[in-house]
């Protein structure tokens, strides 16, 4: 495509300022206190799609937060690309670990981002990456270089399970009809090592509650005589892994896909420094399932992790009580062929079975989704690969991700089309963590690369 680099150079400051304004809005879908901010963000996305050249843009209401839908149909005989993204963000807690306020974006230079990075909640996940597509659309329409039809579906509930998006997709199959789905909500290996995500893990997320006595008790008068829910809960959680960090839930591994030695060898070709990995996280060693490398543990193997645990007195000073209840939130990342609903039931049955007498257990499923693998011989993958080759000067590496985008498997089931995951973030961008950021280089490189995907996909589809 002609003049794309000069267009980006001329509009760089505007592109950055527009994203910064979007990042200032605390669109936290998990906290109802921010409802108006989430709705405000949806309106901002609608306006940005209109300015980018979409002929039709609408805010589609759901039982939760709205979906922003936009489209530009130039010729029904041409291919249609459906772009998916989300405008909601994770809560910023813990706030005291941020070096700058999470909703006051700042651009700072770092060792990995000498051109600067935008620090703010949602910078990489997913406002920055989603907005690359809006600006890519702007370039193609304003320079009369849009080669095919485009549809946008930007939701506001990805961080809380996308339950209403699933309903929307099922009820709007004709509206969403497409030839390929394009998403940027993943990452690449390094600034100079482009990669395309070819697999995502599924997810089962539950909350557990352990109840002992009917009220908090004096730990001196009752200690040692009744079950302490916090003690019990920690023992139950500890028993969920054995000495090899293998998950002990019966049936958990029955449907786990085992990759061949050849596939594992291909994965191992991706550049990776264990020393740099440990240094970046300030740890003296890695940890995980015996028999697998770090990159295999966080991509092709299932996991079980405690995401939060609480109970009893946690205020200042001392309060000697045995709490009546203890709680934990637990997520399980799943690999292809593991069904999240089946795994949730296996977890529930096992967790209830290991509870000792003296306590009762309640397991509440929150949300989940299936894993996904996309073939590397599809037209969409080939188009993405050619686009990266043009802008990075090298062929991207196919890479499986440890993250989850539960809606992707539903897209294929309902819309019968493949998803291409063109992520431009880095593992070090601290998504879901304090000091989340997104490199200026990555943001602009995404805007440069995405239009080329449209070009090559249209050409390959002829």
C-alpha positions as a Markdown table, in Angstrom:
| # | Residue | x | y | z |
|---|---|---|---|---|
| 1 | Unk | 0.0 | 0.0 | 0.0 |
| 2 | Unk | 1.3 | 3.4 | -1.0 |
| 3 | Unk | 2.3 | 6.2 | 1.4 |
| 4 | Unk | 1.3 | 4.3 | 4.6 |
| 5 | Unk | 4.6 | 5.1 | 6.4 |
| 6 | Unk | 4.4 | 8.8 | 5.5 |
| 7 | Unk | 0.7 | 8.9 | 6.6 |
| 8 | Unk | 1.6 | 7.4 | 10.0 |
| 9 | Unk | 4.5 | 9.8 | 10.4 |
| 10 | Unk | 2.4 | 12.8 | 9.6 |
| 11 | Unk | -0.4 | 11.7 | 12.0 |
| 12 | Unk | 1.7 | 10.1 | 14.8 |
| 13 | Unk | 1.0 | 12.8 | 17.4 |
| 14 | Unk | -2.7 | 12.7 | 16.7 |
| 15 | Unk | -2.8 | 8.9 | 16.8 |
| 16 | Unk | -1.1 | 9.0 | 20.2 |
| 17 | Unk | -3.3 | 11.8 | 21.6 |
| 18 | Unk | -6.5 | 10.1 | 20.5 |
| 19 | Unk | -5.5 | 6.8 | 22.2 |
| 20 | Unk | -4.4 | 8.7 | 25.4 |
| 21 | Unk | -7.9 | 10.4 | 25.6 |
| 22 | Unk | -9.5 | 6.9 | 25.3 |
| 23 | Unk | -7.3 | 5.5 | 28.0 |
| 24 | Unk | -8.3 | 8.3 | 30.4 |
| 25 | Unk | -11.8 | 6.8 | 30.7 |
| 26 | Unk | -11.9 | 4.1 | 33.4 |
| 27 | Unk | -14.0 | 1.6 | 31.5 |
| 28 | Unk | -13.9 | -1.1 | 34.2 |
| 29 | Unk | -16.6 | -3.6 | 33.4 |
| 30 | Unk | -16.1 | -5.7 | 36.6 |
| 31 | Unk | -17.1 | -2.8 | 38.9 |
| 32 | Unk | -20.6 | -1.3 | 38.6 |
| 33 | Unk | -19.4 | 1.9 | 40.0 |
| 34 | Unk | -17.8 | 2.6 | 36.6 |
| 35 | Unk | -20.9 | 1.9 | 34.6 |
| 36 | Unk | -21.2 | 5.4 | 33.2 |
| 37 | Unk | -17.5 | 5.4 | 32.2 |
| 38 | Unk | -18.0 | 2.1 | 30.3 |
| 39 | Unk | -20.9 | 3.6 | 28.5 |
| 40 | Unk | -19.0 | 6.8 | 27.7 |
| 41 | Unk | -16.2 | 4.6 | 26.2 |
| 42 | Unk | -18.7 | 2.9 | 23.9 |
| 43 | Unk | -19.8 | 6.3 | 22.7 |
| 44 | Unk | -16.2 | 7.3 | 22.1 |
| 45 | Unk | -15.6 | 4.2 | 20.0 |
| 46 | Unk | -18.7 | 4.8 | 18.0 |
| 47 | Unk | -17.5 | 8.3 | 17.1 |
| 48 | Unk | -14.0 | 7.1 | 16.2 |
| 49 | Unk | -15.4 | 4.5 | 13.8 |
| 50 | Unk | -17.6 | 7.1 | 12.1 |
| 51 | Unk | -14.6 | 9.4 | 11.7 |
| 52 | Unk | -12.5 | 6.4 | 10.4 |
| 53 | Unk | -14.9 | 6.0 | 7.5 |
| 54 | Unk | -17.5 | 3.4 | 8.5 |
| 55 | Unk | -20.8 | 4.1 | 6.7 |
| 56 | Unk | -22.9 | 2.5 | 9.4 |
| 57 | Unk | -22.1 | 2.6 | 13.1 |
| 58 | Unk | -24.5 | 1.7 | 15.9 |
| 59 | Unk | -24.4 | 1.0 | 19.6 |
| 60 | Unk | -26.2 | -2.3 | 20.2 |
| 61 | Unk | -27.7 | -2.8 | 23.6 |
| 62 | Unk | -27.4 | -6.0 | 25.6 |
| 63 | Unk | -28.4 | -7.1 | 29.0 |
| 64 | Unk | -25.0 | -5.8 | 30.1 |
| 65 | Unk | -22.7 | -3.4 | 28.4 |
| 66 | Unk | -23.3 | -2.5 | 24.7 |
| 67 | Unk | -21.5 | -3.7 | 21.6 |
| 68 | Unk | -20.3 | -1.1 | 19.1 |
| 69 | Unk | -20.9 | -2.3 | 15.6 |
| 70 | Unk | -19.7 | -0.6 | 12.4 |
| 71 | Unk | -19.3 | -1.5 | 8.8 |
| 72 | Unk | -18.2 | -0.3 | 5.4 |
| 73 | Unk | -19.4 | -2.5 | 2.5 |
| 74 | Unk | -17.8 | -1.4 | -0.8 |
| 75 | Unk | -18.7 | -4.5 | -2.9 |
| 76 | Unk | -20.7 | -7.5 | -1.8 |
| 77 | Unk | -18.6 | -9.6 | -4.2 |
| 78 | Unk | -15.4 | -8.8 | -2.3 |
| 79 | Unk | -14.3 | -10.6 | 0.9 |
| 80 | Unk | -15.4 | -9.3 | 4.3 |
| 81 | Unk | -13.1 | -8.9 | 7.3 |
| 82 | Unk | -14.8 | -8.8 | 10.7 |
| 83 | Unk | -12.6 | -7.0 | 13.3 |
| 84 | Unk | -13.2 | -7.9 | 17.0 |
| 85 | Unk | -11.9 | -6.0 | 20.0 |
| 86 | Unk | -13.0 | -4.9 | 23.4 |
| 87 | Unk | -13.1 | -1.5 | 25.1 |
| 88 | Unk | -13.5 | -2.6 | 28.7 |
| 89 | Unk | -10.4 | -3.0 | 31.0 |
| 90 | Unk | -9.3 | -4.8 | 34.1 |
| 91 | Unk | -9.5 | -3.2 | 37.5 |
| 92 | Unk | -6.2 | -1.3 | 38.2 |
| 93 | Unk | -5.7 | -2.7 | 41.7 |
| 94 | Unk | -3.3 | -2.6 | 43.6 |
| 95 | Unk | -3.1 | 1.1 | 43.0 |
| 96 | Unk | 0.0 | 1.6 | 45.3 |
| 97 | Unk | 2.1 | -0.5 | 42.8 |
| 98 | Unk | 1.5 | 1.9 | 39.9 |
| 99 | Unk | 4.3 | 4.4 | 39.2 |
| 100 | Unk | 1.8 | 6.7 | 37.7 |
| 101 | Unk | -2.0 | 6.8 | 38.0 |
| 102 | Unk | -3.6 | 4.1 | 35.9 |
| 103 | Unk | -6.0 | 6.4 | 34.1 |
| 104 | Unk | -3.6 | 9.3 | 33.6 |
| 105 | Unk | -1.6 | 8.0 | 30.6 |
| 106 | Unk | 2.0 | 9.0 | 30.3 |
| 107 | Unk | 4.6 | 8.1 | 27.7 |
| 108 | Unk | 7.9 | 7.0 | 29.1 |
| 109 | Unk | 11.0 | 5.5 | 27.6 |
| 110 | Unk | 12.1 | 2.1 | 28.8 |
| 111 | Unk | 14.9 | -0.4 | 27.9 |
| 112 | Unk | 12.5 | -2.4 | 25.7 |
| 113 | Unk | 10.7 | 0.7 | 24.4 |
| 114 | Unk | 13.4 | 3.3 | 23.5 |
| 115 | Unk | 10.8 | 5.2 | 21.4 |
| 116 | Unk | 8.6 | 5.3 | 24.5 |
| 117 | Unk | 5.6 | 3.4 | 25.8 |
| 118 | Unk | 2.2 | 4.5 | 26.9 |
| 119 | Unk | 1.6 | 3.6 | 30.6 |
| 120 | Unk | -2.1 | 3.2 | 31.5 |
| 121 | Unk | -4.7 | 0.6 | 32.3 |
| 122 | Unk | -5.9 | -0.8 | 28.9 |
| 123 | Unk | -2.9 | 0.5 | 27.0 |
| 124 | Unk | -2.2 | -2.9 | 25.5 |
| 125 | Unk | -5.2 | -4.9 | 26.6 |
| 126 | Unk | -7.1 | -4.0 | 24.6 |
| 127 | Unk | -7.7 | -0.3 | 23.9 |
| 128 | Unk | -4.3 | 0.3 | 22.2 |
| 129 | Unk | -4.5 | -2.8 | 20.1 |
| 130 | Unk | -8.1 | -2.3 | 19.2 |
| 131 | Unk | -7.5 | 1.3 | 18.2 |
| 132 | Unk | -4.8 | 0.3 | 15.8 |
| 133 | Unk | -7.6 | -1.2 | 13.7 |
| 134 | Unk | -9.6 | 2.0 | 13.8 |
| 135 | Unk | -6.6 | 4.0 | 12.6 |
| 136 | Unk | -5.7 | 1.4 | 10.0 |
| 137 | Unk | -9.3 | 1.8 | 8.7 |
| 138 | Unk | -8.9 | 5.6 | 8.6 |
| 139 | Unk | -5.8 | 5.3 | 6.5 |
| 140 | Unk | -7.5 | 2.9 | 4.0 |
| 141 | Unk | -10.6 | 5.0 | 3.6 |
| 142 | Unk | -9.0 | 8.4 | 3.5 |
| 143 | Unk | -6.5 | 7.3 | 0.9 |
| 144 | Unk | -9.0 | 5.3 | -1.1 |
| 145 | Unk | -7.1 | 2.0 | -0.5 |
| 146 | Unk | -9.7 | -0.1 | 1.2 |
| 147 | Unk | -9.6 | -3.4 | -0.8 |
| 148 | Unk | -12.5 | -5.2 | 0.7 |
| 149 | Unk | -15.5 | -5.0 | 3.1 |
| 150 | Unk | -15.0 | -4.4 | 6.8 |
| 151 | Unk | -17.1 | -4.9 | 9.8 |
| 152 | Unk | -16.3 | -4.0 | 13.4 |
| 153 | Unk | -17.6 | -5.6 | 16.6 |
| 154 | Unk | -16.2 | -4.0 | 19.7 |
| 155 | Unk | -17.6 | -5.2 | 23.0 |
| 156 | Unk | -17.5 | -4.0 | 26.6 |
| 157 | Unk | -17.6 | -7.2 | 28.6 |
| 158 | Unk | -14.5 | -9.2 | 27.5 |
| 159 | Unk | -12.9 | -8.9 | 30.9 |
| 160 | Unk | -15.9 | -10.4 | 32.6 |
| 161 | Unk | -16.7 | -13.3 | 30.3 |
| 162 | Unk | -18.4 | -11.9 | 27.2 |
| 163 | Unk | -21.7 | -13.6 | 28.1 |
| 164 | Unk | -23.8 | -11.1 | 26.3 |
| 165 | Unk | -21.6 | -11.1 | 23.2 |
| 166 | Unk | -22.3 | -14.8 | 22.8 |
| 167 | Unk | -26.0 | -14.0 | 22.7 |
| 168 | Unk | -25.4 | -11.2 | 20.2 |
| 169 | Unk | -23.4 | -13.4 | 17.9 |
| 170 | Unk | -26.0 | -16.1 | 17.9 |
| 171 | Unk | -28.8 | -13.7 | 17.2 |
| 172 | Unk | -26.9 | -11.7 | 14.5 |
| 173 | Unk | -25.3 | -14.2 | 12.2 |
| 174 | Unk | -26.3 | -12.5 | 9.0 |
| 175 | Unk | -25.2 | -9.1 | 10.2 |
| 176 | Unk | -21.8 | -10.6 | 11.3 |
| 177 | Unk | -21.3 | -12.8 | 8.2 |
| 178 | Unk | -17.6 | -12.6 | 7.1 |
| 179 | Unk | -14.8 | -14.5 | 5.4 |
| 180 | Unk | -12.3 | -14.1 | 8.2 |
| 181 | Unk | -12.1 | -12.6 | 11.7 |
| 182 | Unk | -9.2 | -10.4 | 12.7 |
| 183 | Unk | -8.2 | -9.8 | 16.4 |
| 184 | Unk | -5.4 | -7.9 | 18.0 |
| 185 | Unk | -5.6 | -9.0 | 21.7 |
| 186 | Unk | -2.4 | -11.1 | 21.9 |
| 187 | Unk | 1.3 | -10.4 | 21.6 |
| 188 | Unk | 4.5 | -11.1 | 19.6 |
| 189 | Unk | 7.8 | -12.6 | 20.8 |
| 190 | Unk | 9.9 | -9.4 | 20.6 |
| 191 | Unk | 10.2 | -6.1 | 18.9 |
| 192 | Unk | 12.3 | -7.6 | 16.2 |
| 193 | Unk | 10.7 | -11.1 | 16.2 |
| 194 | Unk | 7.2 | -10.9 | 14.9 |
| 195 | Unk | 4.8 | -13.8 | 15.6 |
| 196 | Unk | 1.3 | -14.9 | 15.0 |
| 197 | Unk | -0.7 | -16.5 | 17.7 |
| 198 | Unk | -2.1 | -19.9 | 16.5 |
| 199 | Unk | -3.5 | -21.2 | 19.7 |
| 200 | Unk | -5.3 | -20.0 | 22.8 |
| 201 | Unk | -6.0 | -21.8 | 26.1 |
| 202 | Unk | -9.5 | -22.2 | 27.4 |
| 203 | Unk | -10.6 | -21.0 | 30.8 |
| 204 | Unk | -12.6 | -22.2 | 33.8 |
| 205 | Unk | -13.0 | -19.6 | 36.6 |
| 206 | Unk | -14.6 | -20.4 | 39.9 |
| 207 | Unk | -15.0 | -19.0 | 43.4 |
| 208 | Unk | -14.9 | -21.3 | 46.4 |
| 209 | Unk | -16.3 | -20.7 | 49.9 |
| 210 | Unk | -15.5 | -22.8 | 53.0 |
| 211 | Unk | -17.8 | -22.4 | 56.0 |
| 212 | Unk | -17.1 | -23.7 | 59.5 |
| 213 | Unk | -18.8 | -22.4 | 62.6 |
| 214 | Unk | -21.9 | -20.1 | 62.4 |
| 215 | Unk | -19.9 | -17.1 | 63.5 |
| 216 | Unk | -16.4 | -15.8 | 64.1 |
| 217 | Unk | -15.0 | -17.4 | 67.2 |
| 218 | Unk | -12.4 | -16.4 | 69.9 |
| 219 | Unk | -9.2 | -18.3 | 68.8 |
| 220 | Unk | -8.3 | -18.9 | 72.5 |
| 221 | Unk | -11.6 | -20.3 | 73.6 |
| 222 | Unk | -12.2 | -22.4 | 70.4 |
| 223 | Unk | -8.8 | -22.8 | 68.8 |
| 224 | Unk | -8.0 | -26.5 | 68.3 |
| 225 | Unk | -11.5 | -27.6 | 69.0 |
| 226 | Unk | -13.3 | -26.6 | 65.7 |
| 227 | Unk | -12.2 | -26.6 | 62.1 |
| 228 | Unk | -10.7 | -23.3 | 61.0 |
| 229 | Unk | -12.0 | -22.5 | 57.5 |
| 230 | Unk | -8.9 | -20.6 | 56.5 |
| 231 | Unk | -6.6 | -23.5 | 57.6 |
| 232 | Unk | -8.8 | -26.0 | 55.8 |
| 233 | Unk | -9.1 | -24.0 | 52.6 |
| 234 | Unk | -5.3 | -23.6 | 52.3 |
| 235 | Unk | -4.8 | -27.3 | 52.8 |
| 236 | Unk | -7.4 | -28.1 | 50.2 |
| 237 | Unk | -5.8 | -25.7 | 47.7 |
| 238 | Unk | -2.4 | -27.1 | 48.4 |
| 239 | Unk | -3.6 | -30.6 | 47.7 |
| 240 | Unk | -4.6 | -29.6 | 44.1 |
| 241 | Unk | -1.0 | -30.1 | 43.0 |
| 242 | Unk | 1.3 | -33.0 | 43.7 |
| 243 | Unk | 5.1 | -32.9 | 44.1 |
| 244 | Unk | 5.6 | -32.6 | 40.4 |
| 245 | Unk | 3.1 | -29.7 | 40.1 |
| 246 | Unk | 0.7 | -32.0 | 38.4 |
| 247 | Unk | -3.0 | -31.2 | 39.0 |
| 248 | Unk | -4.6 | -33.9 | 41.1 |
| 249 | Unk | -8.2 | -33.5 | 40.1 |
| 250 | Unk | -9.4 | -37.0 | 38.7 |
| 251 | Unk | -10.0 | -36.8 | 35.0 |
| 252 | Unk | -8.4 | -33.4 | 34.6 |
| 253 | Unk | -5.9 | -34.6 | 32.0 |
| 254 | Unk | -8.1 | -37.1 | 30.2 |
| 255 | Unk | -8.6 | -34.9 | 27.1 |
| 256 | Unk | -5.4 | -32.9 | 27.1 |
| 257 | Unk | -3.8 | -32.7 | 23.7 |
| 258 | Unk | -0.2 | -34.0 | 23.8 |
| 259 | Unk | 2.0 | -32.4 | 21.2 |
| 260 | Unk | 4.5 | -34.5 | 19.3 |
| 261 | Unk | 8.2 | -34.2 | 19.7 |
| 262 | Unk | 8.4 | -32.6 | 16.3 |
| 263 | Unk | 5.9 | -29.9 | 17.3 |
| 264 | Unk | 7.6 | -29.2 | 20.6 |
| 265 | Unk | 10.9 | -28.9 | 18.7 |
| 266 | Unk | 9.4 | -26.3 | 16.4 |
| 267 | Unk | 8.1 | -24.3 | 19.4 |
| 268 | Unk | 11.6 | -24.5 | 20.9 |
| 269 | Unk | 13.0 | -22.6 | 17.9 |
| 270 | Unk | 11.4 | -19.3 | 19.1 |
| 271 | Unk | 14.0 | -17.0 | 20.7 |
| 272 | Unk | 13.9 | -17.3 | 24.5 |
| 273 | Unk | 16.4 | -16.4 | 27.3 |
| 274 | Unk | 15.6 | -18.0 | 30.6 |
| 275 | Unk | 18.0 | -15.7 | 32.4 |
| 276 | Unk | 16.3 | -12.6 | 30.8 |
| 277 | Unk | 12.9 | -14.1 | 31.7 |
| 278 | Unk | 13.9 | -14.5 | 35.4 |
| 279 | Unk | 15.5 | -11.1 | 35.5 |
| 280 | Unk | 12.4 | -9.4 | 34.1 |
| 281 | Unk | 10.3 | -10.9 | 36.8 |
| 282 | Unk | 12.9 | -10.5 | 39.6 |
| 283 | Unk | 12.8 | -14.2 | 40.5 |
| 284 | Unk | 15.7 | -16.6 | 41.1 |
| 285 | Unk | 14.1 | -19.6 | 39.4 |
| 286 | Unk | 11.1 | -20.7 | 37.4 |
| 287 | Unk | 8.4 | -23.1 | 38.7 |
| 288 | Unk | 6.0 | -25.4 | 37.1 |
| 289 | Unk | 5.0 | -28.9 | 35.9 |
| 290 | Unk | 7.9 | -31.3 | 35.7 |
| 291 | Unk | 8.9 | -32.4 | 32.2 |
| 292 | Unk | 8.1 | -29.2 | 30.4 |
| 293 | Unk | 9.9 | -26.0 | 29.5 |
| 294 | Unk | 8.8 | -22.6 | 30.6 |
| 295 | Unk | 7.3 | -21.8 | 27.2 |
| 296 | Unk | 5.5 | -25.1 | 27.1 |
| 297 | Unk | 4.1 | -24.7 | 30.6 |
| 298 | Unk | 2.6 | -21.3 | 29.8 |
| 299 | Unk | 1.2 | -22.3 | 26.4 |
| 300 | Unk | 0.5 | -26.0 | 25.7 |
| 301 | Unk | -0.2 | -27.3 | 29.3 |
| 302 | Unk | -3.2 | -26.7 | 31.5 |
| 303 | Unk | -2.9 | -24.9 | 34.8 |
| 304 | Unk | -4.6 | -24.2 | 38.1 |
| 305 | Unk | -3.9 | -21.0 | 39.9 |
| 306 | Unk | -5.4 | -19.2 | 42.9 |
| 307 | Unk | -6.1 | -15.6 | 41.9 |
| 308 | Unk | -7.3 | -14.3 | 45.2 |
| 309 | Unk | -7.8 | -15.7 | 48.8 |
| 310 | Unk | -9.3 | -14.1 | 51.8 |
| 311 | Unk | -11.0 | -14.5 | 55.2 |
| 312 | Unk | -10.8 | -13.5 | 58.8 |
| 313 | Unk | -9.3 | -10.2 | 60.0 |
| 314 | Unk | -6.9 | -8.4 | 57.7 |
| 315 | Unk | -7.0 | -4.9 | 59.2 |
| 316 | Unk | -4.3 | -3.1 | 61.2 |
| 317 | Unk | -3.2 | -4.7 | 64.4 |
| 318 | Unk | -4.4 | -8.0 | 65.8 |
| 319 | Unk | -7.8 | -9.6 | 66.2 |
| 320 | Unk | -7.6 | -13.2 | 67.5 |
| 321 | Unk | -10.5 | -14.9 | 65.7 |
| 322 | Unk | -11.3 | -18.1 | 63.9 |
| 323 | Unk | -13.2 | -16.9 | 60.9 |
| 324 | Unk | -16.5 | -18.4 | 60.0 |
| 325 | Unk | -15.8 | -18.4 | 56.3 |
| 326 | Unk | -12.8 | -18.4 | 53.9 |
| 327 | Unk | -12.9 | -17.7 | 50.2 |
| 328 | Unk | -10.7 | -18.1 | 47.1 |
| 329 | Unk | -11.0 | -17.4 | 43.4 |
| 330 | Unk | -9.4 | -20.0 | 41.2 |
| 331 | Unk | -8.7 | -20.1 | 37.5 |
| 332 | Unk | -7.8 | -23.1 | 35.3 |
| 333 | Unk | -6.3 | -22.4 | 31.9 |
| 334 | Unk | -7.2 | -25.3 | 29.6 |
| 335 | Unk | -5.7 | -26.6 | 26.3 |
| 336 | Unk | -7.6 | -27.7 | 23.2 |
| 337 | Unk | -10.1 | -30.6 | 23.7 |
| 338 | Unk | -10.6 | -29.8 | 27.3 |
| 339 | Unk | -14.2 | -28.7 | 27.7 |
| 340 | Unk | -14.5 | -25.8 | 30.3 |
| 341 | Unk | -17.9 | -26.9 | 31.6 |
| 342 | Unk | -16.7 | -30.4 | 32.1 |
| 343 | Unk | -13.5 | -29.2 | 33.9 |
| 344 | Unk | -15.6 | -27.0 | 36.1 |
| 345 | Unk | -17.8 | -30.0 | 37.1 |
| 346 | Unk | -14.7 | -32.1 | 37.7 |
| 347 | Unk | -13.2 | -29.4 | 39.9 |
| 348 | Unk | -16.5 | -29.0 | 41.8 |
| 349 | Unk | -16.9 | -32.7 | 42.5 |
| 350 | Unk | -13.3 | -33.1 | 43.6 |
| 351 | Unk | -13.2 | -30.0 | 45.8 |
| 352 | Unk | -16.3 | -31.0 | 47.6 |
| 353 | Unk | -15.0 | -34.5 | 48.1 |
| 354 | Unk | -11.8 | -33.4 | 49.8 |
| 355 | Unk | -13.5 | -31.2 | 52.4 |
| 356 | Unk | -13.0 | -32.6 | 55.9 |
| 357 | Unk | -15.9 | -33.0 | 58.3 |
| 358 | Unk | -16.6 | -29.8 | 60.3 |
| 359 | Unk | -16.8 | -27.5 | 57.2 |
| 360 | Unk | -19.1 | -27.2 | 54.2 |
| 361 | Unk | -18.0 | -26.2 | 50.7 |
| 362 | Unk | -19.7 | -24.1 | 48.0 |
| 363 | Unk | -18.2 | -23.8 | 44.5 |
| 364 | Unk | -19.6 | -21.0 | 42.3 |
| 365 | Unk | -18.6 | -21.0 | 38.6 |
| 366 | Unk | -18.1 | -17.5 | 37.2 |
| 367 | Unk | -17.2 | -17.9 | 33.5 |
| 368 | Unk | -15.2 | -19.9 | 31.1 |
| 369 | Unk | -14.5 | -20.7 | 27.5 |
| 370 | Unk | -13.0 | -23.2 | 25.1 |
| 371 | Unk | -9.4 | -23.2 | 23.8 |
| 372 | Unk | -8.7 | -22.5 | 20.1 |
| 373 | Unk | -6.2 | -23.5 | 17.5 |
| 374 | Unk | -6.0 | -21.9 | 14.0 |
| 375 | Unk | -4.3 | -23.6 | 11.0 |
| 376 | Unk | -1.2 | -22.0 | 9.5 |
| 377 | Unk | -2.3 | -23.0 | 5.9 |
| 378 | Unk | -5.4 | -20.8 | 5.8 |
| 379 | Unk | -5.7 | -17.8 | 3.5 |
| 380 | Unk | -6.0 | -15.6 | 6.6 |
| 381 | Unk | -2.8 | -16.8 | 8.1 |
| 382 | Unk | -0.9 | -16.5 | 4.8 |
| 383 | Unk | -2.1 | -13.0 | 4.4 |
| 384 | Unk | -1.0 | -12.1 | 7.9 |
| 385 | Unk | 2.4 | -13.7 | 7.4 |
| 386 | Unk | 2.9 | -11.7 | 4.2 |
| 387 | Unk | 1.9 | -8.5 | 6.0 |
| 388 | Unk | 4.4 | -9.0 | 8.7 |
| 389 | Unk | 7.1 | -9.8 | 6.2 |
| 390 | Unk | 6.5 | -6.5 | 4.5 |
| 391 | Unk | 6.7 | -4.4 | 7.7 |
| 392 | Unk | 9.2 | -6.3 | 9.8 |
| 393 | Unk | 11.3 | -7.7 | 7.0 |
| 394 | Unk | 11.1 | -11.3 | 8.3 |
| 395 | Unk | 8.6 | -14.2 | 8.4 |
| 396 | Unk | 6.6 | -14.3 | 11.6 |
| 397 | Unk | 6.8 | -17.3 | 13.9 |
| 398 | Unk | 3.6 | -19.2 | 14.7 |
| 399 | Unk | 3.2 | -19.3 | 18.5 |
| 400 | Unk | 0.7 | -20.7 | 20.9 |
| 401 | Unk | -0.4 | -18.3 | 23.7 |
| 402 | Unk | -1.1 | -19.1 | 27.3 |
| 403 | Unk | -3.9 | -16.6 | 27.4 |
| 404 | Unk | -7.6 | -17.0 | 26.7 |
| 405 | Unk | -10.1 | -15.3 | 24.5 |
| 406 | Unk | -13.1 | -17.5 | 25.1 |
| 407 | Unk | -15.3 | -15.9 | 22.4 |
| 408 | Unk | -13.0 | -17.1 | 19.6 |
| 409 | Unk | -14.1 | -20.7 | 19.7 |
| 410 | Unk | -17.7 | -19.4 | 19.7 |
| 411 | Unk | -17.0 | -17.3 | 16.6 |
| 412 | Unk | -16.0 | -20.4 | 14.6 |
| 413 | Unk | -18.9 | -22.4 | 15.9 |
| 414 | Unk | -21.6 | -19.8 | 15.1 |
| 415 | Unk | -20.0 | -17.8 | 12.2 |
| 416 | Unk | -18.1 | -20.7 | 10.6 |
| 417 | Unk | -15.0 | -18.6 | 9.9 |
| 418 | Unk | -11.4 | -18.7 | 11.1 |
| 419 | Unk | -9.8 | -16.1 | 13.4 |
| 420 | Unk | -6.4 | -14.6 | 12.8 |
| 421 | Unk | -4.7 | -13.3 | 15.9 |
| 422 | Unk | -2.4 | -10.4 | 15.0 |
| 423 | Unk | -1.1 | -9.2 | 18.3 |
| 424 | Unk | 1.5 | -6.5 | 18.7 |
| 425 | Unk | 2.0 | -6.4 | 22.5 |
| 426 | Unk | 5.0 | -7.9 | 24.4 |
| 427 | Unk | 4.9 | -10.3 | 27.4 |
| 428 | Unk | 6.6 | -7.5 | 29.4 |
| 429 | Unk | 3.7 | -5.0 | 28.8 |
| 430 | Unk | 2.2 | -6.0 | 32.2 |
| 431 | Unk | -1.4 | -6.5 | 31.1 |
| 432 | Unk | -3.7 | -7.1 | 34.0 |
| 433 | Unk | -0.9 | -5.8 | 36.3 |
| 434 | Unk | 0.2 | -2.5 | 37.7 |
| 435 | Unk | 2.1 | -0.3 | 35.2 |
| 436 | Unk | 0.5 | -1.8 | 32.1 |
| 437 | Unk | 2.0 | -0.2 | 29.0 |
| 438 | Unk | 2.1 | -0.5 | 25.2 |
| 439 | Unk | 5.1 | 0.5 | 23.1 |
| 440 | Unk | 4.7 | 3.5 | 20.7 |
| 441 | Unk | 6.7 | 1.4 | 18.2 |
| 442 | Unk | 4.3 | -1.5 | 18.6 |
| 443 | Unk | 1.2 | 0.7 | 18.3 |
| 444 | Unk | 2.4 | 2.4 | 15.1 |
| 445 | Unk | 3.7 | -0.8 | 13.6 |
| 446 | Unk | 0.3 | -2.4 | 14.1 |
| 447 | Unk | -1.3 | 0.5 | 12.2 |
| 448 | Unk | 1.2 | 0.0 | 9.4 |
| 449 | Unk | 0.8 | -3.8 | 9.2 |
| 450 | Unk | -3.0 | -4.2 | 9.5 |
| 451 | Unk | -3.9 | -2.6 | 6.1 |
| 452 | Unk | -1.5 | -5.0 | 4.4 |
| 453 | Unk | -3.4 | -7.9 | 5.8 |
| 454 | Unk | -6.5 | -6.6 | 4.0 |
| 455 | Unk | -4.5 | -6.2 | 0.8 |
| 456 | Unk | -3.1 | -9.7 | 0.8 |
| 457 | Unk | -6.3 | -11.4 | 2.0 |
| 458 | Unk | -8.2 | -9.8 | -0.8 |
| 459 | Unk | -5.6 | -10.8 | -3.3 |
| 460 | Unk | -5.4 | -14.4 | -2.0 |
| 461 | Unk | -9.2 | -14.7 | -2.0 |
| 462 | Unk | -9.5 | -14.2 | -5.8 |
